[in-house]
Amino acid sequence: MTKLAQWLWALALLGSAWAALTMGALGLDLPSPCREVLWPLPAYLLVSAGCFALGTVGYRVATFHDCEDAARELQSQIQEARADLSRRGMRF
């Protein structure tokens, strides 16, 4: 099962549970404070997921490790390519 399928199954499960609770399909008589929190719950979860994603991206960018050896190797390959192209008549 792919990761997308797992996320879609979890979303369908949570969505059906939310719909059953908010529409009263289970026959539960929820108190008013619970119903007031239950209606905007998907919006709260969406905002929370967005904040988590933003924090994860920020953390990954902040802790990104530079590969100095690979950068030096790439610069030397670029210099070799420029020298080869200069010999063939191309100007930079």
Z-matrix of the N, CA and C atoms (Angstrom, degrees):
N
C 1 1.449
C 2 1.521 1 108.19
N 3 1.320 2 116.16 1 131.15
C 4 1.458 3 119.65 2 -178.94
C 5 1.518 4 110.41 3 -76.18
N 6 1.315 5 115.17 4 165.73
C 7 1.456 6 120.13 5 179.76
C 8 1.524 7 110.98 6 -64.61
N 9 1.341 8 116.56 7 -36.77
C 10 1.462 9 120.16 8 177.57
C 11 1.523 10 110.82 9 -61.57
N 12 1.321 11 117.01 10 -42.57
C 13 1.463 12 120.23 11 179.09
C 14 1.526 13 111.01 12 -63.94
N 15 1.326 14 116.76 13 -39.11
C 16 1.463 15 120.03 14 177.64
C 17 1.526 16 111.12 15 -62.54
N 18 1.333 17 116.38 16 -44.68
C 19 1.465 18 120.05 17 179.59
C 20 1.528 19 110.92 18 -65.12
N 21 1.325 20 117.21 19 -40.02
C 22 1.460 21 119.90 20 179.56
C 23 1.524 22 111.75 21 -66.49
N 24 1.333 23 117.53 22 -39.74
C 25 1.457 24 120.47 23 175.97
C 26 1.529 25 111.32 24 -62.38
N 27 1.329 26 116.74 25 -44.37
C 28 1.466 27 120.25 26 179.46
C 29 1.525 28 110.64 27 -64.17
N 30 1.327 29 116.32 28 -40.85
C 31 1.464 30 120.16 29 178.57
C 32 1.522 31 110.98 30 -64.64
N 33 1.322 32 117.29 31 -41.33
C 34 1.460 33 120.90 32 178.77
C 35 1.523 34 111.02 33 -65.42
N 36 1.321 35 116.68 34 -39.99
C 37 1.462 36 120.62 35 179.26
C 38 1.527 37 111.25 36 -65.40
N 39 1.323 38 116.28 37 -47.85
C 40 1.463 39 119.67 38 178.83
C 41 1.523 40 111.69 39 -65.66
N 42 1.333 41 116.69 40 -39.62
C 43 1.457 42 120.00 41 179.41
C 44 1.513 43 112.65 42 -65.45
N 45 1.325 44 116.75 43 -40.02
C 46 1.464 45 118.91 44 179.14
C 47 1.529 46 110.98 45 -70.09
N 48 1.331 47 117.77 46 -36.19
C 49 1.464 48 120.21 47 176.33
C 50 1.526 49 110.33 48 -65.57
N 51 1.326 50 117.03 49 -41.95
C 52 1.472 51 120.53 50 178.05
C 53 1.532 52 110.71 51 -63.30
N 54 1.334 53 116.32 52 -44.92
C 55 1.467 54 120.02 53 -179.60
C 56 1.526 55 110.75 54 -63.90
N 57 1.329 56 117.25 55 -40.98
C 58 1.462 57 120.08 56 -179.97
C 59 1.525 58 111.05 57 -64.69
N 60 1.326 59 116.97 58 -38.46
C 61 1.466 60 119.49 59 179.98
C 62 1.527 61 111.96 60 -73.18
N 63 1.320 62 117.83 61 -40.64
C 64 1.463 63 119.70 62 -176.88
C 65 1.522 64 112.31 63 -76.03
N 66 1.320 65 117.82 64 -31.12
C 67 1.459 66 120.37 65 -178.59
C 68 1.525 67 112.39 66 -89.25
N 69 1.304 68 117.26 67 -6.68
C 70 1.460 69 120.63 68 177.97
C 71 1.512 70 113.39 69 76.71
N 72 1.319 71 118.09 70 25.41
C 73 1.458 72 120.98 71 -177.97
C 74 1.525 73 112.92 72 -70.34
N 75 1.309 74 116.96 73 -22.02
C 76 1.462 75 120.49 74 -178.55
C 77 1.523 76 112.58 75 -87.57
N 78 1.312 77 117.43 76 -9.18
C 79 1.455 78 121.13 77 -179.95
C 80 1.516 79 113.44 78 78.54
N 81 1.308 80 117.28 79 13.95
C 82 1.468 81 120.60 80 178.40
C 83 1.522 82 109.47 81 -82.77
N 84 1.309 83 116.34 82 138.83
C 85 1.467 84 120.70 83 176.50
C 86 1.524 85 107.62 84 -100.48
N 87 1.344 86 114.61 85 89.81
C 88 1.459 87 119.50 86 -177.78
C 89 1.517 88 110.69 87 -77.05
N 90 1.326 89 117.03 88 143.91
C 91 1.472 90 119.54 89 176.05
C 92 1.533 91 110.67 90 -65.63
N 93 1.295 92 115.98 91 159.46
C 94 1.461 93 121.92 92 -176.34
C 95 1.530 94 113.08 93 -58.57
N 96 1.343 95 120.33 94 -43.36
C 97 1.474 96 118.67 95 178.87
C 98 1.532 97 113.00 96 -61.14
N 99 1.320 98 116.96 97 -34.74
C 100 1.470 99 119.82 98 178.32
C 101 1.520 100 110.50 99 -67.61
N 102 1.324 101 117.42 100 -42.12
C 103 1.456 102 120.64 101 179.12
C 104 1.526 103 111.09 102 -65.62
N 105 1.333 104 117.37 103 -35.83
C 106 1.463 105 120.76 104 179.20
C 107 1.527 106 111.76 105 -67.34
N 108 1.300 107 117.60 106 -31.70
C 109 1.458 108 121.37 107 177.79
C 110 1.529 109 110.80 108 -81.92
N 111 1.316 110 116.61 109 -31.45
C 112 1.457 111 121.69 110 -175.03
C 113 1.518 112 113.36 111 -70.31
N 114 1.323 113 118.98 112 -36.48
C 115 1.465 114 121.15 113 -177.04
C 116 1.527 115 113.27 114 -62.54
N 117 1.334 116 120.48 115 -49.60
C 118 1.480 117 118.51 116 -179.12
C 119 1.530 118 113.82 117 -86.98
N 120 1.318 119 118.05 118 9.57
C 121 1.466 120 121.25 119 -176.76
C 122 1.527 121 113.45 120 -56.61
N 123 1.336 122 121.34 121 -42.22
C 124 1.474 123 119.01 122 178.18
C 125 1.528 124 112.93 123 -60.87
N 126 1.327 125 117.22 124 -37.32
C 127 1.465 126 119.41 125 177.90
C 128 1.524 127 110.68 126 -66.00
N 129 1.327 128 117.21 127 -40.74
C 130 1.459 129 120.31 128 177.48
C 131 1.525 130 111.02 129 -62.77
N 132 1.327 131 116.51 130 -42.42
C 133 1.466 132 119.77 131 179.25
C 134 1.521 133 111.78 132 -66.13
N 135 1.318 134 117.43 133 -36.83
C 136 1.468 135 120.62 134 178.23
C 137 1.528 136 111.18 135 -65.82
N 138 1.313 137 116.95 136 -43.48
C 139 1.469 138 120.78 137 177.82
C 140 1.528 139 110.38 138 -65.18
N 141 1.314 140 117.06 139 -40.86
C 142 1.469 141 120.65 140 178.36
C 143 1.521 142 111.25 141 -63.51
N 144 1.333 143 117.17 142 -41.83
C 145 1.467 144 120.56 143 178.59
C 146 1.522 145 110.55 144 -64.97
N 147 1.326 146 117.74 145 -38.96
C 148 1.459 147 121.07 146 177.21
C 149 1.522 148 111.89 147 -64.10
N 150 1.320 149 116.65 148 -42.55
C 151 1.472 150 120.19 149 177.33
C 152 1.526 151 111.37 150 -63.91
N 153 1.322 152 116.29 151 -41.03
C 154 1.464 153 120.13 152 177.93
C 155 1.527 154 110.77 153 -62.91
N 156 1.333 155 117.12 154 -43.67
C 157 1.466 156 120.90 155 179.77
C 158 1.525 157 110.74 156 -63.82
N 159 1.321 158 116.88 157 -43.15
C 160 1.461 159 120.86 158 178.87
C 161 1.526 160 110.93 159 -63.71
N 162 1.305 161 117.15 160 -42.32
C 163 1.459 162 120.77 161 177.58
C 164 1.522 163 112.39 162 -64.48
N 165 1.330 164 116.86 163 -38.90
C 166 1.457 165 121.12 164 178.87
C 167 1.522 166 111.19 165 -65.28
N 168 1.321 167 116.41 166 -44.53
C 169 1.470 168 119.73 167 178.66
C 170 1.528 169 109.96 168 -63.76
N 171 1.330 170 117.68 169 -43.82
C 172 1.463 171 120.91 170 178.37
C 173 1.513 172 112.11 171 -60.75
N 174 1.321 173 116.67 172 -42.11
C 175 1.464 174 120.15 173 179.10
C 176 1.522 175 111.16 174 -65.29
N 177 1.331 176 116.88 175 -42.95
C 178 1.466 177 120.55 176 -179.66
C 179 1.526 178 111.39 177 -65.01
N 180 1.324 179 117.25 178 -37.19
C 181 1.467 180 120.14 179 177.45
C 182 1.526 181 110.33 180 -68.68
N 183 1.319 182 116.61 181 -40.28
C 184 1.461 183 120.33 182 -178.31
C 185 1.525 184 112.09 183 -68.59
N 186 1.315 185 118.21 184 -30.90
C 187 1.463 186 120.84 185 -177.21
C 188 1.523 187 112.65 186 -105.67
N 189 1.328 188 116.91 187 19.51
C 190 1.463 189 121.18 188 179.90
C 191 1.521 190 109.41 189 -68.38
N 192 1.327 191 116.10 190 131.45
C 193 1.459 192 120.77 191 -179.16
C 194 1.526 193 109.61 192 -93.75
N 195 1.333 194 115.48 193 128.27
C 196 1.463 195 120.10 194 176.63
C 197 1.523 196 109.33 195 -79.23
N 198 1.300 197 114.75 196 145.03
C 199 1.466 198 121.15 197 177.56
C 200 1.528 199 107.24 198 -106.10
N 201 1.323 200 117.01 199 87.54
C 202 1.455 201 121.40 200 -175.15
C 203 1.523 202 112.01 201 -66.67
N 204 1.325 203 117.81 202 -37.18
C 205 1.468 204 120.32 203 178.80
C 206 1.523 205 110.41 204 -64.47
N 207 1.319 206 116.76 205 -43.14
C 208 1.462 207 120.16 206 179.53
C 209 1.526 208 110.65 207 -67.10
N 210 1.324 209 117.31 208 -35.02
C 211 1.466 210 120.45 209 178.66
C 212 1.529 211 110.43 210 -66.09
N 213 1.340 212 117.50 211 -42.19
C 214 1.465 213 120.64 212 177.33
C 215 1.525 214 111.23 213 -63.79
N 216 1.332 215 116.25 214 -42.25
C 217 1.464 216 120.07 215 178.82
C 218 1.524 217 110.93 216 -63.05
N 219 1.322 218 116.85 217 -42.01
C 220 1.463 219 120.51 218 178.87
C 221 1.525 220 111.20 219 -65.11
N 222 1.335 221 118.00 220 -40.32
C 223 1.466 222 120.93 221 177.83
C 224 1.529 223 110.96 222 -63.57
N 225 1.320 224 117.27 223 -39.36
C 226 1.463 225 119.29 224 178.62
C 227 1.528 226 110.54 225 -67.66
N 228 1.317 227 118.19 226 -37.37
C 229 1.464 228 120.86 227 176.75
C 230 1.527 229 110.91 228 -65.59
N 231 1.320 230 116.88 229 -37.08
C 232 1.467 231 120.57 230 177.25
C 233 1.519 232 110.18 231 -64.96
N 234 1.332 233 117.10 232 -43.44
C 235 1.464 234 120.39 233 178.04
C 236 1.523 235 111.28 234 -62.61
N 237 1.334 236 117.63 235 -41.05
C 238 1.463 237 121.06 236 177.48
C 239 1.525 238 111.10 237 -62.96
N 240 1.325 239 116.81 238 -41.82
C 241 1.462 240 120.66 239 179.64
C 242 1.522 241 110.75 240 -66.06
N 243 1.328 242 117.40 241 -39.31
C 244 1.476 243 120.65 242 178.14
C 245 1.523 244 110.83 243 -65.34
N 246 1.306 245 116.17 244 -42.33
C 247 1.460 246 119.61 245 178.95
C 248 1.535 247 110.56 246 -63.73
N 249 1.311 248 116.87 247 -41.87
C 250 1.460 249 120.85 248 178.58
C 251 1.525 250 110.82 249 -63.77
N 252 1.333 251 116.62 250 -43.53
C 253 1.463 252 119.37 251 179.35
C 254 1.524 253 111.79 252 -69.33
N 255 1.342 254 117.75 253 -32.32
C 256 1.461 255 120.81 254 176.17
C 257 1.521 256 110.80 255 -65.04
N 258 1.330 257 117.11 256 -39.90
C 259 1.454 258 120.73 257 176.37
C 260 1.532 259 111.55 258 -62.95
N 261 1.289 260 117.31 259 -29.19
C 262 1.464 261 121.98 260 -178.88
C 263 1.545 262 112.16 261 -87.20
N 264 1.346 263 116.80 262 -0.71
C 265 1.447 264 119.95 263 174.02
C 266 1.518 265 115.94 264 104.41
N 267 1.278 266 119.40 265 6.12
C 268 1.453 267 121.01 266 179.22
C 269 1.524 268 109.01 267 -90.53
N 270 1.344 269 115.89 268 137.05
C 271 1.469 270 120.48 269 179.89
C 272 1.525 271 110.32 270 -108.39
N 273 1.326 272 115.35 271 144.41
C 274 1.472 273 121.40 272 179.50
C 275 1.502 274 110.49 273 -112.44
